[in-house]
């Protein structure tokens, strides 16, 4: 899953090892997440989001909304129909 982890980490001037220590994982885990080779668990995703002070949704790029113009992947009409 594409993410903004590298961007957020570099903006704070952190190494992968420093971020890994802060969120209690290995540097290899941070490297794999940044390289889109590993999707973090939900608890790790929340831990990373909390560390950077952003919503989880800001950390990850939703492939169903990217370039969809708000139509594809928008299930608000389904929610309204089911109400």
VENMOZI-V612461 format. One record per residue. N is the residue number from 1. SS is DSSP state (A for helix, B for strand, O for the rest). PSI is psi in whole degrees, -180 to 180 (none if undefined). D_CENTER is the distance of its C-alpha to the mean C-alpha in Angstrom with 2 decimals. Layout:
<<N;SS;PSI;D_CENTER> <N;SS;PSI;D_CENTER>>
This chain:
<<1;O;128;7.98> <2;O;147;7.46> <3;B;172;4.81> <4;O;20;6.27> <5;A;-48;6.64> <6;A;-45;10.26> <7;A;-47;11.03> <8;A;-41;10.24> <9;A;-46;12.03> <10;A;-35;14.88> <11;A;-28;15.34> <12;O;-3;16.16> <13;O;30;18.37> <14;O;147;16.99> <15;O;166;17.67> <16;A;-39;15.52> <17;A;-40;18.18> <18;A;-43;18.02> <19;A;-42;14.33> <20;A;-45;15.01> <21;A;-41;18.03> <22;A;-34;16.40> <23;A;11;14.00> <24;O;49;16.73> <25;O;179;15.60> <26;O;160;17.22> <27;A;-35;16.73> <28;A;-35;16.71> <29;A;-46;13.62> <30;A;-44;11.72> <31;A;-45;13.57> <32;A;-39;12.79> <33;A;-46;8.98> <34;A;-33;9.55> <35;O;7;12.20> <36;O;30;10.41> <37;O;-9;13.10> <38;O;128;11.40> <39;O;122;8.84> <40;O;155;8.38> <41;O;162;10.46> <42;A;-44;9.75> <43;A;-40;11.55> <44;A;-39;9.65> <45;A;-44;6.23> <46;A;-37;8.65> <47;A;-43;10.40> <48;A;-45;7.92> <49;A;-43;7.33> <50;A;-43;11.09> <51;A;-44;11.95> <52;A;-5;10.75> <53;O;35;12.14> <54;O;158;9.58> <55;O;151;8.71> <56;A;-38;5.69> <57;A;-26;6.35> <58;A;-28;6.31> <59;A;-36;3.03> <60;B;148;3.04> <61;O;117;6.79> <62;O;112;9.11> <63;O;-17;11.91> <64;O;-14;14.39> <65;O;-25;14.35> <66;O;116;14.10> <67;O;9;17.77> <68;O;-7;19.04> <69;O;20;20.57> <70;O;-7;19.50> <71;O;-58;21.83> <72;O;139;20.14> <73;O;-3;17.66> <74;O;104;19.16> <75;O;23;20.80> <76;A;-34;22.36> <77;A;-34;25.74> <78;A;-37;25.52> <79;A;-41;24.82> <80;A;-39;27.80> <81;A;-32;30.00> <82;A;-7;29.39> <83;O;none;30.30>>
